């Protein structure tokens, strides 16, 4: 008789269930903060936006980039979109020191893909902000706000940057 094994949580996810809407993302963030507090693990957020003028960073392009990101997160992680063009990743049991490596994998996939999806012959990059509970934030709202503010600052200061809360 063949044994069924549970999928490993460290393998990349190809499941579209990892792509959730803004409301479910907020619920999961709140829920995971409580679990992380009780079980004493870290929870990180990365907020990414394409370095494009507002009219070119369409919701369609952002959706396609977010869905492509799903293949590069673990089964326990979640990807969502926050308007107008922010791809937000909720990374379970990921510390601040892991975020640069995670982002590098995402950039290697998303930046070349973004060129093809954009339909033009110029390349664009990503501006990114992130933080980690409990290392840089005391609650879920603060963690998300850190990521969003640092992402906006990265874009405002020329783009193609990663800013992490410290």
C-alpha positions in Angstrom: 0.0 0.0 0.0 1.3 3.4 -1.0 1.8 5.9 1.8 0.6 9.5 1.4 3.0 12.1 2.7 2.1 15.6 3.7 3.7 18.2 1.4 6.7 19.9 2.7 6.2 23.5 3.8 9.6 24.5 2.5 8.9 23.7 -1.2 7.7 26.5 -3.5 3.9 26.7 -3.9 2.2 26.6 -7.3 -1.2 26.7 -5.6 -3.4 29.7 -6.6 -4.9 29.4 -3.1 -1.7 31.2 -1.9 -3.0 34.3 -3.8 -5.7 36.0 -1.7 -7.7 39.2 -1.7 -7.0 42.1 0.5 -9.6 41.2 3.2 -8.3 37.6 3.6 -4.8 38.9 3.7 -5.7 41.2 6.6 -7.4 38.3 8.4 -4.4 36.0 7.9 -1.9 38.6 9.0 -3.9 39.1 12.3 -4.3 35.3 12.8 -0.6 34.6 12.1 0.5 37.3 14.5 -1.4 35.6 17.3 0.1 32.2 16.3 3.6 33.7 16.0 3.3 35.2 19.5 2.1 32.0 21.1 4.5 29.7 19.3 7.4 32.2 19.2 8.3 32.4 15.5 8.9 35.3 13.2 6.6 36.6 10.6 7.7 38.9 7.8 6.2 41.1 5.1 7.6 42.2 1.8 5.8 44.9 -0.2 6.9 45.2 -3.8 5.9 47.6 -6.5 7.1 47.9 -10.1 9.2 51.0 -10.8 6.8 52.4 -13.4 4.8 55.6 -13.8 1.3 55.2 -12.2 -0.5 54.7 -15.5 1.8 51.9 -16.6 1.7 49.9 -13.3 -1.8 48.6 -14.2 -3.8 46.2 -12.0 -3.6 43.6 -14.7 0.2 43.7 -14.7 0.3 43.7 -10.9 -2.0 40.7 -10.8 0.2 38.8 -13.3 3.3 39.6 -11.3 1.7 38.5 -8.0 0.6 35.2 -9.6 4.1 34.6 -10.8 5.4 35.3 -7.3 3.3 32.4 -6.0 5.7 29.9 -7.6 8.5 31.3 -5.5 7.0 31.3 -2.0 6.5 28.3 0.3 3.2 26.6 0.8 2.7 28.4 4.1 3.2 31.9 2.6 0.6 34.2 1.1 0.6 36.7 -1.8 -1.9 39.5 -2.2 -2.3 42.9 -4.0 -2.9 46.1 -2.2 -4.1 48.9 -4.5 -2.9 50.5 -6.6 0.1 48.3 -7.5 1.6 46.7 -4.4 2.4 43.0 -4.3 2.4 42.0 -0.6 3.9 38.8 0.7 3.2 37.3 4.1 6.2 35.1 4.9 5.7 32.6 7.8 8.8 31.9 9.9 11.0 34.2 7.9 13.4 36.6 9.8 14.7 39.9 8.6 18.0 38.3 7.7 16.2 36.0 5.2 14.4 38.8 3.3 17.2 39.8 1.0 17.6 36.2 -0.3 13.9 35.8 -0.7 13.7 39.0 -2.6 16.6 38.0 -4.9 14.8 34.9 -6.0 11.6 37.0 -6.7 13.6 39.6 -8.6 15.2 36.9 -10.8 11.7 35.8 -11.8 9.6 38.9 -11.8 11.9 41.5 -13.4 12.5 39.6 -16.6 8.8 38.5 -16.7 7.6 42.1 -16.1 9.3 43.1 -19.4 7.3 40.5 -21.4 4.1 41.3 -19.5 4.5 45.0 -20.0 4.7 44.7 -23.8 7.4 47.2 -24.2 11.2 47.0 -24.8 12.4 48.6 -21.6 13.2 46.8 -18.5 11.8 47.8 -15.1 12.8 47.0 -11.6 11.1 46.7 -8.2 11.0 48.9 -5.2 10.6 46.9 -2.0 10.0 47.5 1.7 9.8 44.9 4.5 9.8 44.2 8.2 9.6 41.3 10.6 7.4 40.6 13.7 8.6 40.7 16.5 12.0 42.0 15.4 10.9 45.3 13.9 7.1 45.5 14.7 4.9 44.9 17.7 1.7 44.0 15.8 0.4 43.2 12.3 -0.8 46.7 11.5 2.6 48.1 12.3 4.3 45.4 10.3 2.2 46.1 7.2 2.6 49.8 7.6 6.4 49.4 7.8 6.5 47.4 4.6 4.3 49.9 2.7 6.1 53.0 4.0 9.6 51.6 3.2 8.4 50.4 -0.3 7.1 54.0 -1.0 10.4 55.5 0.3 12.4 53.1 -1.9 10.4 54.1 -5.0 10.6 57.8 -4.1 14.4 57.6 -3.7 14.9 56.3 -7.2 13.5 52.8 -7.2 15.3 49.5 -7.5 15.9 49.4 -3.8 15.1 47.3 -0.8 14.5 49.0 2.5 14.1 46.9 5.6 13.0 48.1 9.0 15.6 47.8 11.7 
